[in-house]
Amino acid sequence: ITQQYASLSVSLECTAKGNLPINWIWRNNTNQITESDDIDIINNGSESTLIIHNLGPYDSGVIQCVAYNSDTGEDQASELLEIITKEPEINTSPSDIFVIVGENITLNCICMAFPYPSFSWLE
């Protein structure tokens, strides 16, 4: 099992023995993974590396690497990928404050979440 926090990257490696060239397929829950802005696949002979950037909950699943060639057939390996998220939790809320009209004030709010949340203030 591989666990990683949402919005970070994960790198999974696969190695095969056999006659070159070895062809590679990566899958997530039987859906083929292809290269994109957030996905890199690096094939180097008997090794293949899958790098997923900016992880989201949709990246969770059984990641499967399949190696095959025309001489000896195919082999595969699987790894469960779990993406860790944390819902926003406000740890420190602003308290009541009295000010003179026209003065500047600073309001602090501490929130823990993963991926990092966006904030908005309401009157």
N, C-alpha and C positions, 0 to 999 in steps of 0.2 A: 504494500500500500504506500502510495506517495501522497503526502498532504502538502498543500501550499495555500497561502493566503490569496484571496481575490485581488486582482489588479497587478500582481507580481508576475514573474515568469517561472517556467519550469522547463527542465531539460531531461529528456528520457533517452537512454542509449540502448542500442541493440547490436549484438555481434553474432555473426553466423560463420560456420565452417563449410567449405565447399569450393567447387571450381568457380573461378571468376568468368564472366561477370555475374554478380549477384544482383537481382532486382529487389526493390523494397516497396512495400505498401504499409502505410500506417492507417489504423482505423480507431474510431471512438464509438463504442457500442455498435459495431458492424458498419458504421458510416465511414467511408473513406475520407481521410484527412489530406487536404492538398495545401500547397503553399499559398500564403496570402500576406497581407500587411502584418498580421499578428502571429503567423506561423512560418517557421523556417524548418526545412528538412535538408539535412546535410548527409549525403551518401558518399562514403569513401571506401570503396571496395567491399571488404567484409564487415564494415561497420556502418550504422546509420544512426543519426541523432535527430530527434524531434524536439524543437524548441517552441513552446507556446508562450507568447507575450500577452500581457494585459489579461490575465485569466479572469474568467467570469464563471458563475454557477453552471452555465451551459457546457463548460469544458469538463465537468465531472463525468466520470464513467470508466468503463473498462477500455484502456488503451491497449491496442494490439499491434504488434509489429510482425509483419510476414516477410520472410526472405525466400526467394525462389530463383532457380535457374533452369535451363533446359536440360541439364545433365542428370540432376539428382532429385528434382521435385521441389518441395517446399517444407518449411518449418515455421513455427510461430511461437511467440511469447506474449504474455499478457500482464498488465499491471493495472491495479485499481487506482485511479486518480481522484482524490477528494479535494474540493475547493472549500477553503475555510472563509466564512463571512461572519460578520458580527453586526447586528442591527444597531443603529445609533442609540446611545444611552447618554443622556445629559447628566454629568456628574456635579456640575456647579451651575446653578441658575443665577441670573442677576437678582439682586435684592432691591427692595424699595429704596429710593434715593430722593432727597429733596434738593432742588437747585433753584437759583434765581434765573428768571427768564433771560435768555441770551447767553448764559454760561455754557461752556462745553462740558460734556460728561463722557466717561468711558464706561461701557458695559462689557463685562467679561462673561463668557459662556464656555465651559469645557465639555466637550462631547467626545466619547470614544466610539469608534466604528471602523469597520473594514469592509469594503474600501472606504477611503476618506470621504466624509459626507460634504455636501454643500450646505451653506447656512443662509437663512433669510430672517430678517427681523421684522416683526409686525408691531404696529402701535396698539 
